[in-house]
Amino acid sequence: MLESRRQALAELSSRNNGKALPEAYQDLDDVIACYRYYAEAAVALGHRQGTTDLKALRYWDSIGVVGLITPWNFPLVSSA
């Protein structure tokens, strides 16, 4: 999904925080690599535990007000 929208996402990131377009592409490539790394780690863990049936769960529990300040230099990687 990220790779197929790479150009549009890099342009949006560049316009959003004012970074040069080549740096926005680099940031997005780092995000793709980050997600790949953790996906591969999850699969490897499943193999070590003897299962290939991986599922993700999420819970919608209110925890109150939360603030997040992402740095302007690599906001996508920080969010990933």
All heavy atoms as a GROMACS GRO file, in nm:
protein
  626
    1MET      N    1   0.082  -0.119   0.000
    1MET     CA    2   0.000   0.000   0.000
    1MET      C    3   0.087   0.126   0.000
    1MET      O    4   0.064   0.217  -0.076
    1MET     CB    5  -0.092  -0.004   0.122
    1MET     CG    6  -0.175   0.119   0.137
    1MET     SD    7  -0.322   0.103   0.041
    1MET     CE    8  -0.413   0.239   0.096
    2LEU      N    9   0.186   0.130   0.088
    2LEU     CA   10   0.272   0.248   0.092
    2LEU      C   11   0.354   0.262  -0.036
    2LEU      O   12   0.370   0.373  -0.087
    2LEU     CB   13   0.366   0.241   0.212
    2LEU     CG   14   0.303   0.258   0.349
    2LEU    CD1   15   0.405   0.233   0.458
    2LEU    CD2   16   0.242   0.395   0.365
    3GLU      N   17   0.403   0.150  -0.086
    3GLU     CA   18   0.485   0.156  -0.208
    3GLU      C   19   0.403   0.202  -0.327
    3GLU      O   20   0.453   0.276  -0.411
    3GLU     CB   21   0.548   0.020  -0.236
    3GLU     CG   22   0.660  -0.013  -0.141
    3GLU     CD   23   0.719  -0.149  -0.169
    3GLU    OE1   24   0.646  -0.241  -0.210
    3GLU    OE2   25   0.841  -0.162  -0.149
    4SER      N   26   0.278   0.158  -0.336
    4SER     CA   27   0.196   0.196  -0.450
    4SER      C   28   0.157   0.344  -0.446
    4SER      O   29   0.127   0.403  -0.549
    4SER     CB   30   0.070   0.109  -0.458
    4SER     OG   31  -0.013   0.132  -0.345
    5ARG      N   32   0.161   0.405  -0.328
    5ARG     CA   33   0.127   0.547  -0.314
    5ARG      C   34   0.250   0.631  -0.278
    5ARG      O   35   0.238   0.740  -0.225
    5ARG     CB   36   0.020   0.562  -0.208
    5ARG     CG   37  -0.107   0.485  -0.243
    5ARG     CD   38  -0.217   0.508  -0.146
    5ARG     NE   39  -0.251   0.649  -0.147
    5ARG     CZ   40  -0.311   0.712  -0.047
    5ARG    NH1   41  -0.342   0.645   0.061
    5ARG    NH2   42  -0.340   0.839  -0.054
    6ARG      N   43   0.367   0.578  -0.306
    6ARG     CA   44   0.493   0.640  -0.264
    6ARG      C   45   0.505   0.785  -0.310
    6ARG      O   46   0.538   0.874  -0.232
    6ARG     CB   47   0.610   0.557  -0.317
    6ARG     CG   48   0.747   0.605  -0.274
    6ARG     CD   49   0.854   0.508  -0.325
    6ARG     NE   50   0.985   0.552  -0.289
    6ARG     CZ   51   1.064   0.625  -0.370
    6ARG    NH1   52   1.024   0.656  -0.491
    6ARG    NH2   53   1.183   0.663  -0.329
    7GLN      N   54   0.481   0.812  -0.436
    7GLN     CA   55   0.497   0.948  -0.489
    7GLN      C   56   0.400   1.045  -0.422
    7GLN      O   57   0.441   1.152  -0.377
    7GLN     CB   58   0.477   0.949  -0.640
    7GLN     CG   59   0.495   1.088  -0.698
    7GLN     CD   60   0.482   1.091  -0.850
    7GLN    OE1   61   0.471   0.987  -0.914
    7GLN    NE2   62   0.484   1.209  -0.908
    8ALA      N   63   0.274   1.009  -0.414
    8ALA     CA   64   0.174   1.098  -0.354
    8ALA      C   65   0.205   1.124  -0.207
    8ALA      O   66   0.194   1.238  -0.158
    8ALA     CB   67   0.035   1.039  -0.371
    9LEU      N   68   0.243   1.018  -0.134
    9LEU     CA   69   0.274   1.035   0.008
    9LEU      C   70   0.398   1.120   0.031
    9LEU      O   71   0.402   1.202   0.123
    9LEU     CB   72   0.289   0.899   0.074
    9LEU     CG   73   0.161   0.817   0.087
    9LEU    CD1   74   0.193   0.675   0.132
    9LEU    CD2   75   0.064   0.883   0.183
   10ALA      N   76   0.499   1.103  -0.054
   10ALA     CA   77   0.620   1.185  -0.040
   10ALA      C   78   0.589   1.331  -0.069
   10ALA      O   79   0.638   1.421   0.002
   10ALA     CB   80   0.729   1.134  -0.134
   11GLU      N   81   0.508   1.357  -0.169
   11GLU     CA   82   0.471   1.496  -0.200
   11GLU      C   83   0.390   1.557  -0.088
   11GLU      O   84   0.412   1.674  -0.052
   11GLU     CB   85   0.395   1.500  -0.332
   11GLU     CG   86   0.483   1.471  -0.452
   11GLU     CD   87   0.406   1.461  -0.582
   11GLU    OE1   88   0.282   1.479  -0.582
   11GLU    OE2   89   0.470   1.432  -0.685
   12LEU      N   90   0.297   1.481  -0.030
   12LEU     CA   91   0.220   1.532   0.083
   12LEU      C   92   0.309   1.561   0.203
   12LEU      O   93   0.294   1.665   0.269
   12LEU     CB   94   0.112   1.432   0.123
   12LEU     CG   95  -0.011   1.425   0.035
   12LEU    CD1   96  -0.099   1.308   0.075
   12LEU    CD2   97  -0.089   1.555   0.044
   13SER      N   98   0.401   1.472   0.230
   13SER     CA   99   0.492   1.493   0.341
   13SER      C  100   0.579   1.617   0.319
   13SER      O  101   0.601   1.695   0.411
   13SER     CB  102   0.581   1.369   0.360
   13SER     OG  103   0.672   1.390   0.464
   14SER      N  104   0.625   1.634   0.197
   14SER     CA  105   0.708   1.750   0.164
   14SER      C  106   0.630   1.880   0.182
   14SER      O  107   0.680   1.976   0.239
   14SER     CB  108   0.758   1.738   0.020
   14SER     OG  109   0.831   1.851  -0.017
   15ARG      N  110   0.506   1.881   0.136
   15ARG     CA  111   0.424   2.002   0.151
   15ARG      C  112   0.385   2.026   0.296
   15ARG      O  113   0.373   2.140   0.340
   15ARG     CB  114   0.298   1.992   0.066
   15ARG     CG  115   0.325   2.023  -0.080
   15ARG     CD  116   0.198   2.023  -0.158
   15ARG     NE  117   0.168   1.882  -0.186
   15ARG     CZ  118   0.056   1.839  -0.236
   15ARG    NH1  119  -0.041   1.920  -0.263
   15ARG    NH2  120   0.039   1.710  -0.260
   16ASN      N  121   0.364   1.918   0.369
   16ASN     CA  122   0.319   1.931   0.507
   16ASN      C  123   0.425   1.991   0.598
   16ASN      O  124   0.396   2.076   0.681
   16ASN     CB  125   0.276   1.794   0.560
   16ASN     CG  126   0.223   1.801   0.701
   16ASN    OD1  127   0.140   1.885   0.730
   16ASN    ND2  128   0.269   1.712   0.786
   17ASN      N  129   0.550   1.946   0.583
   17ASN     CA  130   0.652   1.996   0.676
   17ASN      C  131   0.764   2.074   0.609
   17ASN      O  132   0.859   2.113   0.674
   17ASN     CB  133   0.708   1.882   0.761
   17ASN     CG  134   0.776   1.775   0.679
   17ASN    OD1  135   0.808   1.797   0.563
   17ASN    ND2  136   0.798   1.660   0.738
   18GLY      N  137   0.755   2.094   0.477
   18GLY     CA  138   0.851   2.180   0.409
   18GLY      C  139   0.986   2.118   0.380
   18GLY      O  140   1.079   2.188   0.343
   19LYS      N  141   0.998   1.987   0.395
   19LYS     CA  142   1.128   1.926   0.366
   19LYS      C  143   1.143   1.906   0.217
   19LYS      O  144   1.044   1.900   0.143
   19LYS     CB  145   1.146   1.796   0.443
   19LYS     CG  146   1.072   1.678   0.390
   19LYS     CD  147   1.115   1.545   0.448
   19LYS     CE  148   1.142   1.546   0.593
   19LYS     NZ  149   1.191   1.420   0.645
   20ALA      N  150   1.265   1.897   0.173
   20ALA     CA  151   1.293   1.875   0.030
   20ALA      C  152   1.235   1.741  -0.014
   20ALA      O  153   1.234   1.644   0.063
   20ALA     CB  154   1.443   1.879   0.006
   21LEU      N  155   1.188   1.735  -0.137
   21LEU     CA  156   1.124   1.615  -0.188
   21LEU      C  157   1.214   1.492  -0.181
   21LEU      O  158   1.167   1.385  -0.140
   21LEU     CB  159   1.071   1.638  -0.329
   21LEU     CG  160   0.974   1.535  -0.384
   21LEU    CD1  161   0.855   1.517  -0.292
   21LEU    CD2  162   0.929   1.575  -0.522
   22PRO      N  163   1.344   1.502  -0.217
   22PRO     CA  164   1.429   1.382  -0.203
   22PRO      C  165   1.436   1.330  -0.059
   22PRO      O  166   1.439   1.209  -0.037
   22PRO     CB  167   1.566   1.429  -0.251
   22PRO     CG  168   1.537   1.543  -0.344
   22PRO     CD  169   1.417   1.610  -0.285
   23GLU      N  170   1.434   1.418   0.038
   23GLU     CA  171   1.435   1.376   0.178
   23GLU      C  172   1.301   1.313   0.217
   23GLU      O  173   1.297   1.221   0.298
   23GLU     CB  174   1.467   1.493   0.269
   23GLU     CG  175   1.611   1.538   0.260
   23GLU     CD  176   1.643   1.650   0.356
   23GLU    OE1  177   1.568   1.667   0.456
   23GLU    OE2  178   1.741   1.721   0.333
   24ALA      N  179   1.192   1.363   0.160
   24ALA     CA  180   1.061   1.304   0.187
   24ALA      C  181   1.056   1.161   0.132
   24ALA      O  182   0.999   1.072   0.196
   24ALA     CB  183   0.951   1.389   0.125
   25TYR      N  184   1.114   1.140   0.015
   25TYR     CA  185   1.122   1.004  -0.040
   25TYR      C  186   1.206   0.914   0.050
   25TYR      O  187   1.172   0.798   0.074
   25TYR     CB  188   1.182   1.005  -0.181
   25TYR     CG  189   1.081   1.036  -0.288
   25TYR    CD1  190   1.087   1.155  -0.358
   25TYR    CD2  191   0.981   0.946  -0.321
   25TYR    CE1  192   0.995   1.185  -0.458
   25TYR    CE2  193   0.889   0.973  -0.421
   25TYR     CZ  194   0.896   1.094  -0.489
   25TYR     OH  195   0.805   1.122  -0.586
   26GLN      N  196   1.317   0.967   0.101
   26GLN     CA  197   1.402   0.889   0.190
   26GLN      C  198   1.326   0.852   0.318
   26GLN      O  199   1.334   0.738   0.365
   26GLN     CB  200   1.528   0.968   0.225
   26GLN     CG  201   1.620   0.895   0.320
   26GLN     CD  202   1.740   0.982   0.362
   26GLN    OE1  203   1.753   1.096   0.320
   26GLN    NE2  204   1.824   0.927   0.446
   27ASP      N  205   1.253   0.947   0.372
   27ASP     CA  206   1.174   0.923   0.492
   27ASP      C  207   1.071   0.813   0.466
   27ASP      O  208   1.054   0.721   0.546
   27ASP     CB  209   1.106   1.052   0.535
   27ASP     CG  210   1.041   1.043   0.671
   27ASP    OD1  211   1.080   0.957   0.752
   27ASP    OD2  212   0.951   1.125   0.698
   28LEU      N  213   1.003   0.820   0.354
   28LEU     CA  214   0.902   0.720   0.321
   28LEU      C  215   0.964   0.583   0.298
   28LEU      O  216   0.909   0.481   0.340
   28LEU     CB  217   0.823   0.765   0.197
   28LEU     CG  218   0.696   0.687   0.168
   28LEU    CD1  219   0.600   0.692   0.285
   28LEU    CD2  220   0.630   0.740   0.044
   29ASP      N  221   1.079   0.580   0.234
   29ASP     CA  222   1.149   0.451   0.215
   29ASP      C  223   1.188   0.390   0.350
   29ASP      O  224   1.182   0.268   0.367
   29ASP     CB  225   1.273   0.470   0.127
   29ASP     CG  226   1.237   0.500  -0.017
   29ASP    OD1  227   1.122   0.471  -0.058
   29ASP    OD2  228   1.324   0.554  -0.089
   30ASP      N  229   1.227   0.475   0.445
   30ASP     CA  230   1.259   0.425   0.579
   30ASP      C  231   1.135   0.368   0.648
   30ASP      O  232   1.143   0.269   0.720
   30ASP     CB  233   1.320   0.536   0.664
   30ASP     CG  234   1.461   0.572   0.622
   30ASP    OD1  235   1.523   0.494   0.548
   30ASP    OD2  236   1.509   0.679   0.664
   31VAL      N  237   1.020   0.431   0.626
   31VAL     CA  238   0.894   0.382   0.684
   31VAL      C  239   0.861   0.244   0.627
   31VAL      O  240   0.826   0.152   0.700
   31VAL     CB  241   0.778   0.480   0.656
   31VAL    CG1  242   0.644   0.418   0.688
   31VAL    CG2  243   0.798   0.607   0.734
   32ILE      N  244   0.874   0.229   0.495
   32ILE     CA  245   0.848   0.100   0.431
   32ILE      C  246   0.941  -0.007   0.487
   32ILE      O  247   0.898  -0.118   0.519
   32ILE     CB  248   0.861   0.113   0.277
   32ILE    CG1  249   0.749   0.202   0.223
   32ILE    CG2  250   0.861  -0.023   0.210
   32ILE    CD1  251   0.768   0.246   0.079
   33ALA      N  252   1.067   0.027   0.502
   33ALA     CA  253   1.165  -0.067   0.558
   33ALA      C  254   1.130  -0.103   0.702
   33ALA      O  255   1.145  -0.218   0.744
   33ALA     CB  256   1.306  -0.010   0.548
   34CYS      N  257   1.083  -0.007   0.779
   34CYS     CA  258   1.047  -0.030   0.919
   34CYS      C  259   0.931  -0.129   0.928
   34CYS      O  260   0.937  -0.227   1.005
   34CYS     CB  261   1.009   0.103   0.985
   34CYS     SG  262   0.962   0.090   1.158
   35TYR      N  263   0.827  -0.107   0.850
   35TYR     CA  264   0.713  -0.199   0.853
   35TYR      C  265   0.752  -0.338   0.804
   35TYR      O  266   0.706  -0.439   0.857
   35TYR     CB  267   0.596  -0.144   0.771
   35TYR     CG  268   0.516  -0.039   0.844
   35TYR    CD1  269   0.504   0.090   0.796
   35TYR    CD2  270   0.450  -0.071   0.963
   35TYR    CE1  271   0.431   0.186   0.862
   35TYR    CE2  272   0.377   0.025   1.031
   35TYR     CZ  273   0.366   0.152   0.981
   35TYR     OH  274   0.294   0.246   1.047
   36ARG      N  275   0.836  -0.344   0.702
   36ARG     CA  276   0.882  -0.475   0.653
   36ARG      C  277   0.960  -0.549   0.761
   36ARG      O  278   0.945  -0.669   0.781
   36ARG     CB  279   0.971  -0.457   0.530
   36ARG     CG  280   0.895  -0.451   0.405
   36ARG     CD  281   0.985  -0.490   0.288
   36ARG     NE  282   0.907  -0.480   0.168
   36ARG     CZ  283   0.935  -0.401   0.066
   36ARG    NH1  284   1.044  -0.329   0.069
   36ARG    NH2  285   0.857  -0.397  -0.038
   37TYR      N  286   1.049  -0.477   0.829
   37TYR     CA  287   1.131  -0.537   0.933
   37TYR      C  288   1.044  -0.602   1.041
   37TYR      O  289   1.064  -0.717   1.078
   37TYR     CB  290   1.223  -0.432   0.996
   37TYR     CG  291   1.297  -0.483   1.117
   37TYR    CD1  292   1.414  -0.558   1.102
   37TYR    CD2  293   1.249  -0.459   1.244
   37TYR    CE1  294   1.481  -0.607   1.213
   37TYR    CE2  295   1.316  -0.508   1.355
   37TYR     CZ  296   1.432  -0.582   1.340
   37TYR     OH  297   1.497  -0.631   1.449
   38TYR      N  298   0.946  -0.527   1.091
   38TYR     CA  299   0.863  -0.580   1.199
   38TYR      C  300   0.767  -0.688   1.150
   38TYR      O  301   0.735  -0.781   1.224
   38TYR     CB  302   0.789  -0.467   1.271
   38TYR     CG  303   0.883  -0.390   1.360
   38TYR    CD1  304   0.924  -0.262   1.327
   38TYR    CD2  305   0.936  -0.449   1.474
   38TYR    CE1  306   1.013  -0.193   1.406
   38TYR    CE2  307   1.026  -0.381   1.554
   38TYR     CZ  308   1.064  -0.253   1.520
   38TYR     OH  309   1.152  -0.187   1.600
   39ALA      N  310   0.722  -0.681   1.026
   39ALA     CA  311   0.640  -0.788   0.970
   39ALA      C  312   0.720  -0.917   0.959
   39ALA      O  313   0.673  -1.025   0.994
   39ALA     CB  314   0.584  -0.747   0.834
   40GLU      N  315   0.843  -0.905   0.910
   40GLU     CA  316   0.930  -1.023   0.899
   40GLU      C  317   0.965  -1.079   1.037
   40GLU      O  318   0.973  -1.201   1.056
   40GLU     CB  319   1.055  -0.990   0.820
   40GLU     CG  320   1.028  -0.965   0.672
   40GLU     CD  321   1.147  -0.908   0.598
   40GLU    OE1  322   1.255  -0.891   0.658
   40GLU    OE2  323   1.130  -0.878   0.478
   41ALA      N  324   0.983  -0.992   1.135
   41ALA     CA  325   1.012  -1.037   1.271
   41ALA      C  326   0.893  -1.114   1.329
   41ALA      O  327   0.910  -1.214   1.398
   41ALA     CB  328   1.047  -0.919   1.360
   42ALA      N  329   0.772  -1.068   1.299
   42ALA     CA  330   0.652  -1.138   1.347
   42ALA      C  331   0.641  -1.276   1.284
   42ALA      O  332   0.608  -1.374   1.352
   42ALA     CB  333   0.527  -1.055   1.318
   43VAL      N  334   0.668  -1.284   1.155
   43VAL     CA  335   0.663  -1.414   1.086
   43VAL      C  336   0.769  -1.508   1.142
   43VAL      O  337   0.743  -1.626   1.169
   43VAL     CB  338   0.678  -1.396   0.934
   43VAL    CG1  339   0.697  -1.530   0.864
   43VAL    CG2  340   0.557  -1.324   0.877
   44ALA      N  341   0.890  -1.456   1.164
   44ALA     CA  342   0.998  -1.539   1.219
   44ALA      C  343   0.962  -1.588   1.359
   44ALA      O  344   0.988  -1.704   1.394
   44ALA     CB  345   1.129  -1.460   1.222
   45LEU      N  346   0.901  -1.503   1.439
   45LEU     CA  347   0.859  -1.544   1.573
   45LEU      C  348   0.753  -1.654   1.563
   45LEU      O  349   0.758  -1.752   1.638
   45LEU     CB  350   0.804  -1.424   1.650
   45LEU     CG  351   0.748  -1.455   1.789
   45LEU    CD1  352   0.857  -1.508   1.881
   45LEU    CD2  353   0.683  -1.331   1.848
   46GLY      N  354   0.662  -1.640   1.471
   46GLY     CA  355   0.560  -1.743   1.451
   46GLY      C  356   0.621  -1.876   1.414
   46GLY      O  357   0.581  -1.981   1.466
   47HIS      N  358   0.722  -1.874   1.327
   47HIS     CA  359   0.790  -1.998   1.290
   47HIS      C  360   0.862  -2.060   1.409
   47HIS      O  361   0.860  -2.182   1.427
   47HIS     CB  362   0.888  -1.974   1.175
   47HIS     CG  363   0.820  -1.951   1.044
   47HIS    ND1  364   0.733  -2.040   0.987
   47HIS    CD2  365   0.829  -1.847   0.957
   47HIS    CE1  366   0.690  -1.994   0.872
   47HIS    NE2  367   0.746  -1.875   0.852
   48ARG      N  368   0.927  -1.978   1.490
   48ARG     CA  369   0.997  -2.030   1.608
   48ARG      C  370   0.899  -2.090   1.708
   48ARG      O  371   0.933  -2.183   1.781
   48ARG     CB  372   1.079  -1.920   1.675
   48ARG     CG  373   1.207  -1.887   1.602
   48ARG     CD  374   1.304  -1.808   1.687
   48ARG     NE  375   1.248  -1.689   1.749
   48ARG     CZ  376   1.246  -1.567   1.693
   48ARG    NH1  377   1.295  -1.549   1.572
   48ARG    NH2  378   1.194  -1.465   1.756
   49GLN      N  379   0.778  -2.035   1.712
   49GLN     CA  380   0.678  -2.087   1.805
   49GLN      C  381   0.595  -2.198   1.743
   49GLN      O  382   0.504  -2.250   1.806
   49GLN     CB  383   0.586  -1.973   1.851
   49GLN     CG  384   0.660  -1.872   1.935
   49GLN     CD  385   0.571  -1.756   1.977
   49GLN    OE1  386   0.468  -1.729   1.916
   49GLN    NE2  387   0.612  -1.685   2.079
   50GLY      N  388   0.626  -2.234   1.618
   50GLY     CA  389   0.558  -2.345   1.555
   50GLY      C  390   0.424  -2.312   1.495
   50GLY      O  391   0.340  -2.400   1.476
   51THR      N  392   0.399  -2.186   1.463
   51THR     CA  393   0.272  -2.148   1.402
   51THR      C  394   0.296  -2.048   1.290
   51THR      O  395   0.390  -1.969   1.295
   51THR     CB  396   0.175  -2.088   1.505
   51THR    OG1  397   0.052  -2.056   1.439
   51THR    CG2  398   0.230  -1.962   1.569
   52THR      N  399   0.214  -2.054   1.191
   52THR     CA  400   0.219  -1.954   1.085
   52THR      C  401   0.089  -1.876   1.081
   52THR      O  402   0.068  -1.792   0.994
   52THR     CB  403   0.244  -2.018   0.947
   52THR    OG1  404   0.141  -2.115   0.923
   52THR    CG2  405   0.379  -2.084   0.942
   53ASP      N  406  -0.001  -1.905   1.175
   53ASP     CA  407  -0.130  -1.837   1.183
   53ASP      C  408  -0.114  -1.714   1.272
   53ASP      O  409  -0.126  -1.723   1.394
   53ASP     CB  410  -0.235  -1.932   1.238
   53ASP     CG  411  -0.373  -1.869   1.244
   53ASP    OD1  412  -0.401  -1.780   1.161
   53ASP    OD2  413  -0.452  -1.908   1.332
   54LEU      N  414  -0.085  -1.602   1.212
   54LEU     CA  415  -0.066  -1.478   1.287
   54LEU      C  416  -0.191  -1.393   1.278
   54LEU      O  417  -0.252  -1.382   1.174
   54LEU     CB  418   0.053  -1.400   1.231
   54LEU     CG  419   0.187  -1.472   1.231
   54LEU    CD1  420   0.291  -1.388   1.160
   54LEU    CD2  421   0.231  -1.500   1.373
   55LYS      N  422  -0.228  -1.332   1.388
   55LYS     CA  423  -0.340  -1.241   1.386
   55LYS      C  424  -0.308  -1.123   1.477
   55LYS      O  425  -0.234  -1.136   1.575
   55LYS     CB  426  -0.470  -1.307   1.426
   55LYS     CG  427  -0.477  -1.351   1.570
   55LYS     CD  428  -0.611  -1.414   1.600
   55LYS     CE  429  -0.616  -1.460   1.745
   55LYS     NZ  430  -0.743  -1.519   1.778
   56ALA      N  431  -0.361  -1.011   1.442
   56ALA     CA  432  -0.339  -0.891   1.520
   56ALA      C  433  -0.471  -0.853   1.589
   56ALA      O  434  -0.577  -0.866   1.530
   56ALA     CB  435  -0.292  -0.776   1.432
   57LEU      N  436  -0.459  -0.809   1.709
   57LEU     CA  437  -0.575  -0.764   1.785
   57LEU      C  438  -0.557  -0.619   1.823
   57LEU      O  439  -0.446  -0.573   1.846
   57LEU     CB  440  -0.592  -0.848   1.913
   57LEU     CG  441  -0.607  -0.998   1.896
   57LEU    CD1  442  -0.605  -1.066   2.032
   57LEU    CD2  443  -0.735  -1.031   1.821
   58ARG      N  444  -0.667  -0.549   1.829
   58ARG     CA  445  -0.660  -0.412   1.878
   58ARG      C  446  -0.777  -0.389   1.971
   58ARG      O  447  -0.884  -0.447   1.956
   58ARG     CB  448  -0.658  -0.311   1.765
   58ARG     CG  449  -0.782  -0.308   1.681
   58ARG     CD  450  -0.769  -0.204   1.573
   58ARG     NE  451  -0.883  -0.216   1.484
   58ARG     CZ  452  -0.898  -0.148   1.375
   58ARG    NH1  453  -0.804  -0.063   1.340
   58ARG    NH2  454  -1.002  -0.162   1.300
   59TYR      N  455  -0.755  -0.306   2.067
   59TYR     CA  456  -0.854  -0.276   2.167
   59TYR      C  457  -0.883  -0.127   2.165
   59TYR      O  458  -0.791  -0.046   2.150
   59TYR     CB  459  -0.806  -0.318   2.306
   59TYR     CG  460  -0.778  -0.465   2.316
   59TYR    CD1  461  -0.651  -0.514   2.296
   59TYR    CD2  462  -0.880  -0.553   2.345
   59TYR    CE1  463  -0.625  -0.650   2.304
   59TYR    CE2  464  -0.856  -0.690   2.354
   59TYR     CZ  465  -0.729  -0.737   2.334
   59TYR     OH  466  -0.704  -0.870   2.342
   60TRP      N  467  -1.009  -0.093   2.180
   60TRP     CA  468  -1.049   0.047   2.182
   60TRP      C  469  -1.088   0.085   2.325
   60TRP      O  470  -1.204   0.098   2.359
   60TRP     CB  471  -1.166   0.072   2.086
   60TRP     CG  472  -1.131   0.046   1.945
   60TRP    CD1  473  -1.154  -0.068   1.873
   60TRP    CD2  474  -1.062   0.133   1.857
   60TRP    NE1  475  -1.105  -0.057   1.746
   60TRP    CE2  476  -1.048   0.067   1.732
   60TRP    CE3  477  -1.010   0.261   1.868
   60TRP    CZ2  478  -0.986   0.124   1.623
   60TRP    CZ3  479  -0.949   0.318   1.759
   60TRP    CH2  480  -0.938   0.250   1.639
   61ASP      N  481  -0.990   0.100   2.410
   61ASP     CA  482  -1.014   0.140   2.548
   61ASP      C  483  -0.970   0.285   2.564
   61ASP      O  484  -0.858   0.323   2.529
   61ASP     CB  485  -0.935   0.053   2.645
   61ASP     CG  486  -0.982  -0.090   2.647
   61ASP    OD1  487  -1.101  -0.113   2.617
   61ASP    OD2  488  -0.902  -0.180   2.677
   62SER      N  489  -1.058   0.364   2.617
   62SER     CA  490  -1.027   0.505   2.638
   62SER      C  491  -0.920   0.518   2.746
   62SER      O  492  -0.928   0.455   2.852
   62SER     CB  493  -1.153   0.579   2.682
   62SER     OG  494  -1.123   0.713   2.710
   63ILE      N  495  -0.817   0.597   2.716
   63ILE     CA  496  -0.711   0.618   2.814
   63ILE      C  497  -0.699   0.765   2.852
   63ILE      O  498  -0.610   0.804   2.924
   63ILE     CB  499  -0.575   0.566   2.763
   63ILE    CG1  500  -0.535   0.634   2.634
   63ILE    CG2  501  -0.579   0.416   2.747
   63ILE    CD1  502  -0.394   0.602   2.589
   64GLY      N  503  -0.787   0.847   2.800
   64GLY     CA  504  -0.784   0.989   2.833
   64GLY      C  505  -0.715   1.070   2.725
   64GLY      O  506  -0.694   1.026   2.613
   65VAL      N  507  -0.677   1.189   2.760
   65VAL     CA  508  -0.614   1.281   2.666
   65VAL      C  509  -0.469   1.242   2.645
   65VAL      O  510  -0.397   1.214   2.740
   65VAL     CB  511  -0.622   1.426   2.718
   65VAL    CG1  512  -0.551   1.521   2.624
   65VAL    CG2  513  -0.767   1.466   2.737
   66VAL      N  514  -0.427   1.238   2.520
   66VAL     CA  515  -0.291   1.202   2.486
   66VAL      C  516  -0.237   1.307   2.391
   66VAL      O  517  -0.305   1.350   2.299
   66VAL     CB  518  -0.285   1.062   2.419
   66VAL    CG1  519  -0.145   1.030   2.375
   66VAL    CG2  520  -0.338   0.957   2.512
   67GLY      N  521  -0.115   1.348   2.412
   67GLY     CA  522  -0.050   1.443   2.322
   67GLY      C  523   0.070   1.377   2.256
   67GLY      O  524   0.139   1.296   2.317
   68LEU      N  525   0.092   1.407   2.130
   68LEU     CA  526   0.204   1.352   2.057
   68LEU      C  527   0.270   1.462   1.978
   68LEU      O  528   0.204   1.531   1.900
   68LEU     CB  529   0.158   1.239   1.964
   68LEU     CG  530   0.264   1.181   1.871
   68LEU    CD1  531   0.371   1.109   1.952
   68LEU    CD2  532   0.200   1.086   1.772
   69ILE      N  533   0.397   1.480   1.999
   69ILE     CA  534   0.473   1.577   1.922
   69ILE      C  535   0.571   1.498   1.837
   69ILE      O  536   0.660   1.432   1.890
   69ILE     CB  537   0.548   1.676   2.013
   69ILE    CG1  538   0.448   1.751   2.101
   69ILE    CG2  539   0.633   1.771   1.930
   69ILE    CD1  540   0.512   1.835   2.208
   70THR      N  541   0.553   1.504   1.706
   70THR     CA  542   0.645   1.433   1.617
   70THR      C  543   0.748   1.532   1.565
   70THR      O  544   0.716   1.645   1.532
   70THR     CB  545   0.571   1.367   1.499
   70THR    OG1  546   0.499   1.467   1.428
   70THR    CG2  547   0.476   1.260   1.547
   71PRO      N  548   0.871   1.490   1.556
   71PRO     CA  549   0.974   1.580   1.505
   71PRO      C  550   0.953   1.609   1.357
   71PRO      O  551   0.900   1.527   1.283
   71PRO     CB  552   1.104   1.502   1.528
   71PRO     CG  553   1.063   1.360   1.536
   71PRO     CD  554   0.924   1.358   1.589
   72TRP      N  555   0.993   1.725   1.316
   72TRP     CA  556   0.971   1.765   1.176
   72TRP      C  557   1.067   1.697   1.081
   72TRP      O  558   1.041   1.685   0.963
   72TRP     CB  559   0.982   1.916   1.161
   72TRP     CG  560   1.118   1.968   1.198
   72TRP    CD1  561   1.159   2.010   1.320
   72TRP    CD2  562   1.231   1.980   1.112
   72TRP    NE1  563   1.290   2.046   1.318
   72TRP    CE2  564   1.337   2.029   1.190
   72TRP    CE3  565   1.254   1.955   0.978
   72TRP    CZ2  566   1.463   2.053   1.137
   72TRP    CZ3  567   1.380   1.979   0.926
   72TRP    CH2  568   1.482   2.028   1.006
   73ASN      N  569   1.181   1.648   1.131
   73ASN     CA  570   1.282   1.595   1.039
   73ASN      C  571   1.247   1.457   0.983
   73ASN      O  572   1.270   1.430   0.867
   73ASN     CB  573   1.421   1.596   1.103
   73ASN     CG  574   1.424   1.529   1.237
   73ASN    OD1  575   1.322   1.492   1.293
   73ASN    ND2  576   1.543   1.514   1.292
   74PHE      N  577   1.191   1.368   1.064
   74PHE     CA  578   1.149   1.236   1.015
   74PHE      C  579   1.018   1.196   1.080
   74PHE      O  580   1.011   1.099   1.154
   74PHE     CB  581   1.257   1.130   1.044
   74PHE     CG  582   1.380   1.149   0.960
   74PHE    CD1  583   1.493   1.210   1.013
   74PHE    CD2  584   1.382   1.107   0.828
   74PHE    CE1  585   1.606   1.228   0.937
   74PHE    CE2  586   1.496   1.126   0.750
   74PHE     CZ  587   1.606   1.187   0.804
   75PRO      N  588   0.909   1.270   1.051
   75PRO     CA  589   0.783   1.243   1.119
   75PRO      C  590   0.721   1.109   1.084
   75PRO      O  591   0.658   1.046   1.169
   75PRO     CB  592   0.693   1.358   1.074
   75PRO     CG  593   0.750   1.400   0.942
   75PRO     CD  594   0.899   1.378   0.955
   76LEU      N  595   0.737   1.063   0.963
   76LEU     CA  596   0.676   0.936   0.924
   76LEU      C  597   0.742   0.817   0.993
   76LEU      O  598   0.672   0.726   1.039
   76LEU     CB  599   0.681   0.919   0.772
   76LEU     CG  600   0.604   1.022   0.691
   76LEU    CD1  601   0.625   1.000   0.541
   76LEU    CD2  602   0.457   1.019   0.725
   77VAL      N  603   0.873   0.819   1.002
   77VAL     CA  604   0.943   0.710   1.071
   77VAL      C  605   0.909   0.711   1.218
   77VAL      O  606   0.888   0.606   1.278
   77VAL     CB  607   1.096   0.720   1.049
   77VAL    CG1  608   1.170   0.617   1.132
   77VAL    CG2  609   1.129   0.701   0.901
   78SER      N  610   0.900   0.827   1.277
   78SER     CA  611   0.867   0.835   1.418
   78SER      C  612   0.726   0.780   1.444
   78SER      O  613   0.702   0.714   1.544
   78SER     CB  614   0.873   0.980   1.467
   78SER     OG  615   1.005   1.028   1.454
   79SER      N  616   0.635   0.806   1.353
   79SER     CA  617   0.499   0.754   1.367
   79SER      C  618   0.493   0.605   1.342
   79SER      O  619   0.412   0.535   1.403
   79SER     CB  620   0.405   0.826   1.271
   79SER     OG  621   0.401   0.964   1.298
   80ALA      N  622   0.576   0.556   1.252
   80ALA     CA  623   0.577   0.412   1.221
   80ALA      C  624   0.632   0.336   1.339
   80ALA      O  625   0.591   0.227   1.368
   80ALA     CB  626   0.659   0.383   1.097
   0.00000   0.00000   0.00000
